[in-house]
Amino acid sequence: MCASNHDETIGGVPAAPPAEAEPALWQARAEAHGRLVAEARILNKDAVLAALAAAGLSIVTVTFDGYGDSGQIEAIHAQAGETEMPLPDGTAEIVTPLWDGSALERRPLPLGEAVEALTYDLLAATHDGWEDGDGAFGVLVLDVAGRAVRLEYNERYTANDYYEHDF
């Protein structure tokens, strides 16, 4: 097989691209994956809000806390009007981009898991590493009636002021 002929196949399968094409191929895949991530975030937000609306909820709040390389959802509170209630059974179809940027994978998740997945995705998109070091805490508010999502985020950090004086 001649290395300069990129159209050749091995057993009917296209041969691997030459080594010099690898960075461009990875860059193209990364860009396609990034576009799918953005698309998935919109679709997942819409799917979760639709499932919460179908369950008759008006507001859902998700509290989170993390530090020292560990973070978690602390609680999910759901309201129908002014009445607090447990998050109902049900599912939401969540999409996940394939790593090669070729498509979105669809799968139904229980409603609680879908809310958690959306929360973690939005945290990663806006404050990647929120659970590292001194960490962060806050609330994700899903305003079902207003079809809006608001992230209230508090970042912790250690400050150190050092002074040295020679006279």
KEVO-262795 format. One line per 8 residues: number of its first residue (from 1); their letters; for each residue x, y, z of N, C-alpha, C. Coordinates in steps of 0.1 Angstrom, whole numbers, plus 5000, padded with zeros to 4 digits. Example, Ala and Ser with C-alpha at 12.3 -4.5 7.8 and 13.67 -1.06 7.14 Angstrom:
2
1	as	5132 4943 5078 5123 4955 5078 5132 4967 5078; 5128 4978 5071 5137 4989 5071 5129 5000 5079
***
This chain:
167
1	mcasnhde	5008 4988 5000 5000 5000 5000 5009 5012 5000; 5006 5022 4992 5013 5034 4991 5008 5044 5001; 5017 5050 5009 5014 5059 5020 5007 5071 5014; 5009 5075 5002 5004 5088 4997 4990 5086 4992; 4985 5074 4990 4971 5072 4985 4962 5071 4997; 4954 5081 5000 4945 5081 5012 4932 5075 5010; 4929 5071 4997 4916 5065 4994 4917 5049 4995; 4928 5044 4998 4929 5029 4999 4922 5024 5010
9	tiggvpaa	4918 5011 5009 4911 5004 5020 4919 4991 5024; 4916 4987 5036 4921 4974 5041 4909 4966 5044; 4907 4955 5036 4895 4947 5038 4882 4954 5037; 4882 4964 5028 4870 4972 5026 4868 4983 5036; 4877 4984 5046 4876 4995 5056 4886 5006 5052; 4883 5018 5053 4892 5029 5049 4905 5028 5058; 4916 5029 5051 4929 5029 5059 4929 5041 5068; 4937 5040 5078 4939 5051 5088 4945 5063 5080
17	ppaeaepa	4941 5075 5085 4947 5087 5078 4962 5088 5082; 4970 5095 5073 4984 5096 5076 4986 5104 5089; 4998 5102 5096 5001 5108 5109 4999 5123 5108; 5003 5130 5097 5002 5144 5097 4987 5149 5097; 4978 5140 5093 4964 5144 5093 4957 5143 5107; 4964 5136 5117 4958 5133 5130 4954 5146 5137; 4963 5156 5139 4959 5168 5146 4947 5175 5140; 4946 5176 5127 4934 5182 5120 4922 5174 5123
25	lwqaraea	4923 5160 5122 4912 5152 5125 4907 5153 5139; 4916 5153 5149 4912 5155 5163 4906 5169 5165; 4911 5179 5158 4905 5193 5160 4891 5193 5154; 4889 5187 5143 4876 5186 5137 4866 5179 5146; 4870 5168 5151 4862 5160 5160 4858 5168 5173; 4868 5175 5178 4866 5183 5190 4856 5195 5187; 4857 5201 5176 4848 5212 5172 4834 5206 5171; 4833 5195 5164 4819 5188 5162 4814 5184 5176
33	hgrlvaea	4822 5179 5184 4817 5175 5198 4813 5188 5205; 4820 5199 5204 4816 5211 5211 4803 5216 5207; 4800 5215 5194 4787 5219 5188 4776 5211 5194; 4779 5198 5195 4769 5188 5200 4766 5190 5215; 4777 5194 5222 4775 5197 5236 4766 5208 5238; 4768 5219 5231 4759 5231 5232 4744 5227 5228; 4743 5219 5217 4730 5215 5213 4723 5206 5224; 4731 5197 5229 4725 5188 5240 4721 5196 5252
41	rilnkdav	4728 5206 5256 4724 5214 5268 4711 5220 5266; 4708 5226 5254 4695 5232 5251 4684 5221 5251; 4686 5210 5244 4677 5199 5243 4674 5193 5257; 4684 5192 5265 4682 5186 5279 4675 5195 5288; 4678 5208 5287 4670 5218 5295 4655 5218 5291; 4652 5218 5278 4639 5217 5274 4632 5204 5278; 4639 5193 5277 4633 5180 5281 4630 5179 5296; 4639 5184 5304 4637 5184 5318 4625 5193 5322
49	laalaaag	4625 5205 5317 4615 5215 5320 4601 5209 5315; 4601 5203 5304 4588 5197 5299 4583 5186 5308; 4592 5177 5312 4588 5166 5321 4583 5172 5335; 4590 5182 5340 4586 5188 5352 4572 5195 5351; 4570 5201 5340 4557 5208 5337 4546 5197 5336; 4549 5186 5329 4539 5175 5328 4535 5169 5341; 4545 5170 5351 4542 5165 5364 4535 5175 5373; 4532 5187 5367 4525 5197 5375 4533 5205 5384
57	lsivtvtf	4546 5205 5382 4555 5213 5391 4557 5227 5386; 4560 5236 5395 4562 5250 5391 4577 5255 5393; 4583 5250 5404 4596 5253 5408 4603 5240 5413; 4616 5239 5408 4624 5228 5414 4638 5235 5417; 4642 5232 5430 4655 5238 5434 4665 5226 5437; 4677 5227 5432 4687 5217 5434 4699 5224 5442; 4701 5219 5454 4713 5224 5462 4725 5215 5459; 4737 5221 5458 4749 5214 5456 4760 5219 5465
65	dgygdsgq	4770 5211 5468 4781 5215 5476 4793 5206 5472; 4804 5212 5472 4816 5204 5469 4829 5211 5473; 4839 5203 5477 4852 5208 5480 4861 5196 5482; 4874 5199 5481 4884 5188 5483 4883 5177 5473; 4880 5181 5460 4879 5171 5449 4867 5162 5449; 4857 5167 5457 4844 5159 5457 4833 5168 5458; 4823 5166 5450 4811 5174 5450 4798 5166 5447; 4787 5171 5452 4775 5163 5451 4763 5172 5452
73	ieaihaqa	4752 5166 5447 4739 5172 5449 4734 5169 5463; 4731 5179 5470 4727 5178 5484 4712 5174 5485; 4704 5181 5478 4689 5179 5478 4682 5185 5466; 4671 5179 5463 4662 5184 5452 4648 5186 5459; 4644 5199 5458 4631 5202 5463 4621 5206 5451; 4609 5201 5452 4600 5204 5441 4587 5211 5447; 4582 5220 5440 4570 5227 5444 4559 5227 5433; 4547 5225 5437 4535 5227 5428 4528 5239 5434
81	getemplp	4530 5251 5428 4524 5263 5434 4532 5266 5446; 4525 5267 5458 4532 5269 5471 4534 5257 5478; 4530 5245 5473 4531 5233 5480 4543 5225 5477; 4551 5222 5487 4563 5214 5485 4559 5199 5484; 4565 5192 5474 4561 5178 5472 4573 5170 5468; 4573 5157 5469 4584 5149 5464 4585 5150 5449; 4597 5149 5443 4598 5148 5429 4591 5136 5424; 4582 5137 5415 4574 5126 5411 4581 5116 5402
89	dgtaeivt	4576 5104 5400 4581 5095 5391 4579 5100 5377; 4586 5095 5368 4586 5100 5354 4599 5099 5348; 4600 5102 5335 4613 5102 5328 4614 5115 5320; 4627 5117 5316 4630 5128 5306 4640 5122 5297; 4639 5124 5284 4648 5119 5274 4660 5129 5274; 4672 5124 5278 4684 5131 5278 4693 5127 5267; 4700 5137 5261 4709 5134 5250 4723 5136 5255; 4732 5128 5249 4746 5129 5253 4754 5128 5240
97	plwdgsal	4763 5138 5237 4771 5137 5225 4781 5126 5225; 4782 5119 5214 4792 5109 5213 4806 5116 5212; 4816 5110 5217 4829 5116 5218 4835 5120 5205; 4832 5113 5194 4837 5116 5181 4830 5127 5174; 4820 5133 5181 4812 5144 5175 4803 5140 5164; 4800 5127 5162 4792 5123 5151 4777 5123 5153; 4772 5123 5166 4758 5122 5168 4755 5124 5183; 4742 5125 5186 4737 5126 5200 4731 5112 5203
105	errplplg	4734 5107 5215 4728 5095 5219 4716 5098 5228; 4705 5093 5226 4693 5096 5234 4690 5084 5243; 4686 5088 5256 4682 5078 5265 4673 5084 5276; 4662 5076 5279 4653 5081 5290 4660 5079 5304; 4659 5089 5312 4664 5089 5326 4652 5091 5335; 4652 5085 5347 4643 5089 5357 4644 5104 5360; 4633 5110 5363 4633 5125 5364 4643 5130 5374; 4645 5124 5385 4655 5129 5395 4669 5128 5389
113	eavealty	4672 5117 5382 4685 5116 5375 4687 5126 5364; 4676 5129 5357 4677 5139 5346 4680 5153 5352; 4673 5156 5363 4676 5169 5369 4690 5170 5374; 4695 5159 5380 4709 5159 5384 4719 5160 5373; 4716 5153 5362 4725 5153 5350 4725 5168 5345; 4714 5174 5344 4713 5188 5339 4721 5197 5348; 4720 5195 5361 4727 5204 5371 4742 5202 5369; 4747 5190 5369 4761 5187 5367 4766 5193 5354
121	dllaathd	4758 5192 5344 4763 5197 5331 4764 5212 5331; 4754 5219 5337 4755 5233 5338 4766 5238 5346; 4769 5231 5357 4780 5234 5366 4794 5233 5358; 4795 5222 5351 4807 5219 5343 4809 5230 5332; 4798 5234 5326 4798 5244 5315 4802 5258 5320; 4798 5261 5332 4801 5275 5337 4812 5276 5347; 4814 5265 5355 4824 5265 5366 4831 5252 5367; 4837 5247 5356 4844 5234 5356 4854 5234 5368
129	gwedgdga	4853 5223 5375 4862 5222 5387 4856 5228 5399; 4843 5230 5400 4836 5236 5411 4838 5229 5424; 4841 5216 5423 4843 5207 5435 4857 5206 5439; 4867 5213 5432 4881 5211 5436 4885 5222 5446; 4896 5218 5453 4901 5228 5463 4891 5232 5474; 4889 5245 5476 4880 5250 5486 4865 5248 5481; 4864 5246 5468 4851 5242 5462 4841 5253 5461; 4828 5249 5460 4817 5259 5458 4804 5252 5463
137	fgvlvldv	4794 5261 5464 4781 5256 5468 4771 5265 5462; 4758 5261 5461 4748 5269 5456 4735 5262 5453; 4727 5268 5444 4714 5263 5441 4712 5265 5426; 4706 5255 5420 4701 5256 5406 4686 5257 5407; 4680 5267 5402 4666 5269 5403 4660 5267 5389; 4651 5257 5388 4644 5254 5376 4630 5261 5377; 4628 5272 5370 4615 5279 5370 4607 5272 5359; 4599 5263 5363 4592 5255 5352 4582 5264 5345
145	agravrle	4574 5271 5353 4564 5280 5347 4570 5290 5337; 4581 5296 5341 4588 5306 5333 4598 5300 5323; 4599 5287 5322 4608 5280 5313 4622 5285 5314; 4627 5288 5326 4640 5294 5328 4648 5286 5339; 4661 5287 5337 4670 5280 5347 4680 5291 5352; 4682 5291 5365 4691 5301 5371 4701 5294 5380; 4714 5296 5379 4724 5291 5387 4729 5301 5397; 4727 5298 5410 4732 5307 5421 4744 5300 5426
153	ynerytan	4756 5306 5423 4768 5299 5426 4777 5307 5435; 4782 5300 5445 4791 5306 5455 4805 5299 5455; 4815 5306 5452 4828 5299 5451 4836 5302 5464; 4842 5292 5470 4850 5293 5482 4865 5295 5477; 4873 5302 5485 4887 5303 5482 4894 5307 5495; 4906 5303 5496 4915 5307 5507 4923 5319 5503; 4923 5329 5511 4931 5340 5509 4943 5341 5518; 4954 5345 5514 4966 5347 5522 4973 5360 5519
161	dyyehdf	4974 5368 5528 4981 5381 5526 4995 5380 5533; 5005 5382 5526 5019 5381 5532 5025 5394 5531; 5032 5398 5542 5039 5411 5542 5053 5408 5547; 5062 5414 5542 5076 5414 5547 5082 5428 5546; 5088 5432 5557 5093 5446 5557 5108 5445 5562; 5116 5451 5555 5130 5453 5560 5133 5468 5562; 5138 5471 5573 5141 5485 5576 5156 5487 5579
***
